[in-house]
Amino acid sequence: DLRQAGESNERLDGLAGWRESPYFTEPEKAALVLADAPKSKNAKVTLVYQHELPNIPGKSIKGVLVEYGPGGYSPGHTHPKSVFIYATVLEGAIRSQVNDGPVLYR
């Protein structure tokens, strides 16, 4: 049992809403994103790098390579408001639903 292992009730009870939860660190949230990857179809997620930001306690920068095969997708999800997302499409095209509607990236 995780409670017996020392996990707090707040963290365990907040696990379903971990993206917006104040109880998880950015590195823990990155691990939870990777844990969601098996729910994707024809997608491979690889954490390329992760570094703590020395001048901003509790924050980090990470690079994630997401590779989709034909027809591949990731399930709908959100990111914490504090996250800055930058993506580059190396090959093919990606349709993404962000804010106002679907956008095709090439």
C-alpha positions in Angstrom: 0.0 0.0 0.0 1.4 3.4 -1.0 0.1 5.0 2.2 2.2 2.6 4.2 5.2 3.4 2.0 4.8 7.1 3.1 2.8 8.7 0.4 0.4 11.4 1.6 -3.4 11.2 1.4 -3.3 14.5 -0.6 -1.0 13.1 -3.3 -2.9 9.8 -3.6 -6.3 11.4 -3.6 -5.1 14.0 -6.1 -3.6 11.5 -8.5 -6.6 11.6 -10.9 -6.1 15.3 -11.4 -2.3 15.3 -11.3 -1.8 17.8 -14.1 -3.3 20.6 -12.1 -2.4 19.3 -8.6 0.1 21.3 -6.5 1.2 18.0 -4.8 3.4 16.8 -7.7 6.8 18.1 -8.8 7.5 18.9 -12.5 9.7 15.8 -12.8 6.9 13.7 -11.3 4.5 15.2 -13.8 6.9 14.3 -16.6 6.9 10.7 -15.5 3.1 10.6 -15.3 3.0 12.0 -18.9 5.2 9.1 -20.0 3.1 6.7 -18.0 0.1 7.8 -20.1 1.9 7.0 -23.4 0.7 3.3 -23.6 -2.8 4.7 -24.0 -1.7 6.2 -27.3 -2.1 4.5 -30.6 0.9 3.8 -32.8 3.0 6.4 -30.8 6.4 6.1 -29.2 7.4 8.7 -26.5 11.0 9.0 -25.4 12.3 11.4 -22.8 15.5 12.8 -24.5 16.7 15.1 -21.7 15.5 16.7 -18.4 17.4 19.4 -16.5 16.5 21.4 -13.4 16.6 25.1 -14.0 19.2 26.4 -11.5 17.8 29.9 -11.1 14.1 28.8 -10.8 13.6 26.4 -7.9 11.2 23.5 -8.7 11.2 24.1 -12.4 12.9 22.1 -15.1 13.2 21.9 -18.9 12.7 18.6 -20.8 12.9 17.4 -24.3 10.5 14.7 -25.4 10.6 12.9 -28.8 7.1 11.8 -29.9 7.1 9.5 -32.9 3.8 8.7 -34.5 3.2 6.0 -37.1 0.5 6.3 -39.8 -2.8 6.9 -38.0 -1.1 7.4 -34.7 -2.4 9.6 -32.0 -2.1 10.6 -28.3 -5.2 10.7 -26.1 -6.7 14.2 -25.4 -4.8 15.8 -22.5 -4.0 19.1 -20.9 -0.7 20.6 -19.5 -0.3 22.7 -16.4 -0.7 26.4 -17.0 3.0 26.9 -16.1 4.2 24.8 -19.0 5.6 26.2 -22.3 5.2 23.8 -25.2 7.4 24.0 -28.3 7.2 21.4 -31.0 8.9 20.8 -34.4 7.5 18.4 -36.9 10.4 16.6 -38.5 8.5 14.6 -41.0 5.0 14.3 -42.3 2.2 16.3 -40.6 0.5 16.4 -37.2 -3.1 17.6 -36.6 -3.5 19.1 -33.1 -6.5 20.4 -31.2 -5.3 23.4 -29.3 -7.5 26.2 -28.0 -9.6 27.4 -30.9 -9.6 24.3 -33.1 -7.6 21.8 -35.0 -4.4 23.0 -36.7 -2.3 21.1 -39.2 1.5 21.3 -38.5 4.0 20.3 -41.2 
